[in-house]
Amino acid sequence: MTTAVRLAVVGNPANRRVAFFRDAVRAAGLPEARVVPWLDVLRGDTAFRPGETVRLDSPGEDPDVDRLLRGTDDPTRVEGTARWYRAFTAATAELAVTVDAAGAVLLDAPADLAVLFDKRLAHARLREAGVPVPDSPTSGPAAPPVRGWDDVRSLMTDAGLRRVFVKLAHGSSASGVLAVETDGAGRVHATTSVERAADGRLFNSLRVRRYTAESAVAAVVDALAPDGLHIERWLPKAAQDGRAADLRVVVVDGRATHAVVRTSRSPMTNLHLGGARGSLDAARSAVETAGARWSDALDVCERAAAAFPGTHCVGVDLLPAAGWRRFAVVEVNAFGDLLPGLTGLPGSGAEGMDTYATQVASLLRTPSTTGTSTR
């Protein structure tokens, strides 16, 4: 690719993700990246230009886009992710046809996106690729359906699991996630950011809460189940400064380039739920003190990204087990690069660059054929 490359980004024009990417394109001395609004894509009013390289960004954080995808006027509602998934995957598949017909190149393969946004399918693909993942009774297309709390209870019992994460199959940002545990007496507790209203509707909250009555847990799970659920073993996380810790590792064009430690006093480390950035140097030291190698942790992330070869950039959520010796991948995020101000890892080739500048630099080095092979 030469400096004559022309980039387009499908995104929400007012969103900071789009602004960060356009800033990176401008800083690289390239022509201004053209913005193609998700609203236009979803309404079927989209055109691309011959020779353009097209990047997809998140359709989130826009109420009009959310209304078209999920069919709700309230962005805080949890329900509607199955409809979101159907609309999003249909739109990206049609988008790929339009991009190809125009003689442009799409960086993100719709076939990969359809797997990445279904946790059951993503778990199975990672497992089949030999990537360490938590045990799951709902992995893959042949897994039994989860129709409600009774099914969750049964699957936990059959698999010998006393602590699990119950997740929306098509959820993101910890929406609809419950950390469920049973004690020796069979009592059930769940930690979640889901708030259940008196009329049964579910809302995302910035406050993590704990349900201690099984009937309350069952009511939430039963309301989530129509959108599809995924269950995973709740693995004990490593700790940093007395807080549970995991890592978000960004992989660009097959190489781990950025990493951030996230810590929390709750099972969910998401920063918007009270999580905080931890020390990457301390994490690396803990790994090496435990007798493991930091390079092995990054290798796990690169192997996870390699399971989605049609996607140029992913964010891998890496869980270091207690003791920092072993690692498992709990999520691979198609739009996991929003880490403002974070520069690249030493030796990654992205030193001094943020995640967006790194992606632009990668496109300048490598012909943009990433997303075309698995449409």
KAKA-V974930 format. One line per field, one symbol per residue. ss: DSSP state (h for helix, s for strand, l for the rest). A space follows every 10 residues. Layout:
ss: ???
This chain:
ss: lllllsssss sllllhhhhh hhhhhhhlll lllsssshhh hhllllllll lsssssllll llhhhhhhhh llllllslll hhhhhhhhhh hhhhhhhhhh hlllsslslh hhhhhhllhh hhhhhhhhll llllllllll llllllllhh hhhhhhhhhl llssssssll lllllllsss sslllllsss ssssssllll lsssssssss sllhhhhhhh hhhhhlllss ssslllslss llssssssss ssllssssss ssssllllll hhhllssllh hhhhhhhhhl lllhhhhhhh hhhhhhllll slssssssss slllllssss ssslllllll llllllllll llllhhhhhh hhhhhllllh hhlll
